[in-house]
Amino acid sequence: MQNILYLLTYETEVDENGFGYWWALILGLIIAVVFFVLLLYRTIHAWRSCTDAVDAVCVELVPEVDEETGTTLYAPVWEYIFGGQLHRSSDGAATNVNVPKIGDHKTLYVDPEKPTEFRRKVPHELLFTILMAGVIALIIWAMYEKRRLGG
């Protein structure tokens, strides 16, 4: 366990106050916490507001090319009927994993107040949020232990 703490909090240089790179770790932690809170808010908001299930069909795949890797990602565009009206919308999430084919059907959960907003039932969103919380907790714990052990 000491080796893990050492690797997580190793300081290569120390400034005149004896803090070393703690300021960078703390700044990174603050950024991670802000990112996590925004992600958590977005996930909870989508799960609370997008409650009405509709059958949607994929009608278009909007390609996006990742400049760094050259990989083509696709953002599916869905059509569905809600409230007696035809809606065409995309959540803008481009991916190259489990890309639907044009004509594929999927259950989407629509926000009844804003029918163009929806969520897909993606359990890994919640898993990712929980994983981020664990990583942040591990960093905070490592910082605490480093201080407690006199580092």
Buried (B, 14 or more C-beta within 10 A) or exposed (E): EEEEBEEBBEBEEEEEEEEBBBEEBEEEBEEBBEEBEEBBEEBEEBBEBBEEBBEBBBBEBEEBEEEEEEEEBBBBBBEBEBEEEEBEBBBEEBEEEEBBEEEEEBEBBBBEEEBEBBBBEBEEBEEEBEEBBEEBEEBEEBBEBBEEEEB
